Amino acid sequence: MTAKGKGKMAYKTLLVEHKDQVTTIRLNRPESKNAMNPQMHFEMCDALGEIERDEECRVVVLTGAGDAFCPGQFKEERSYRPGLETCKWKE
């Protein structure tokens, strides 16, 4: 997940920590009150996919850095940048 975690990917917009079967995902864009953007969306999909495959994880805590959780996504940042894919959940 992150350099500190078990997984493979370090994220730019998320901090992911694992401890005692609990995984905490912290939205890490406090300068924008943790507003979603295409990069965060992509990283969240990746992180949740990793957690889904983690047999040790029993609880996921979703929180935000700074003084806000998440206001949603700014309309200016709605469109996806080339090279970023949307989530592809497996059933």
C-alpha positions in Angstrom: 0.0 0.0 0.0 2.5 2.6 1.1 6.1 2.5 1.9 5.1 1.9 5.5 2.5 -0.6 4.6 2.5 -4.1 3.2 1.6 -3.4 -0.3 3.5 -2.2 -3.4 2.3 1.3 -4.2 3.1 4.7 -2.5 0.3 7.2 -3.0 0.4 11.0 -3.6 -3.1 11.7 -2.2 -3.6 9.0 0.5 -1.8 7.8 3.6 -2.4 4.1 4.3 -1.4 2.4 7.5 -1.9 -1.1 8.8 -2.0 -2.1 12.5 -3.6 -5.0 14.3 -5.9 -6.0 11.5 -7.1 -2.4 11.0 -6.2 -0.4 7.9 -6.6 3.4 8.0 -6.9 5.3 4.8 -6.3 9.1 5.4 -7.3 11.4 2.5 -4.2 13.6 2.3 -5.0 16.8 0.4 -5.6 19.2 3.4 -4.9 22.3 1.2 -8.2 21.5 -0.6 -10.0 20.1 2.5 -9.3 16.7 1.0 -11.5 17.2 -2.0 -11.5 14.2 -4.4 -9.7 14.6 -7.7 -8.9 12.1 -10.4 -5.6 11.1 -8.8 -7.2 10.4 -5.4 -10.1 8.5 -7.1 -7.6 6.2 -8.9 -5.5 5.8 -5.7 -8.6 5.0 -3.6 -9.6 2.3 -6.1 -6.2 0.8 -5.9 -6.0 1.0 -2.1 -9.4 -0.6 -1.6 -8.5 -3.4 -4.1 -5.4 -4.1 -2.1 -7.4 -4.2 1.1 -10.0 -6.5 -0.4 -7.2 -9.0 -1.1 -5.6 -8.6 2.4 -6.8 -11.6 4.5 -5.5 -10.0 7.7 -7.5 -6.8 7.4 -10.8 -6.8 9.4 -11.6 -3.1 9.7 -11.1 -0.1 7.4 -11.1 3.4 8.8 -11.5 6.3 6.3 -10.5 9.7 7.6 -9.1 13.0 6.3 -5.9 15.0 7.1 -6.3 18.4 8.6 -9.5 19.9 9.8 -11.9 18.4 7.2 -13.0 15.0 5.9 -13.9 15.6 2.3 -16.3 18.1 0.6 -16.7 15.9 -2.5 -15.0 16.8 -5.8 -14.5 20.2 -7.3 -16.1 20.6 -10.7 -12.9 21.9 -12.1 -11.2 18.6 -11.2 -14.0 16.3 -12.5 -12.6 15.0 -15.7 -10.0 12.3 -15.7 -6.6 12.9 -17.0 -5.2 10.7 -19.8 -3.6 7.6 -18.4 -5.8 7.3 -15.3 -8.3 4.5 -15.4 -11.6 4.3 -13.4 -12.2 1.6 -10.9 -12.7 -1.9 -12.3 -14.3 -3.9 -9.5 -14.2 -7.7 -9.8 -17.4 -9.5 -8.9 
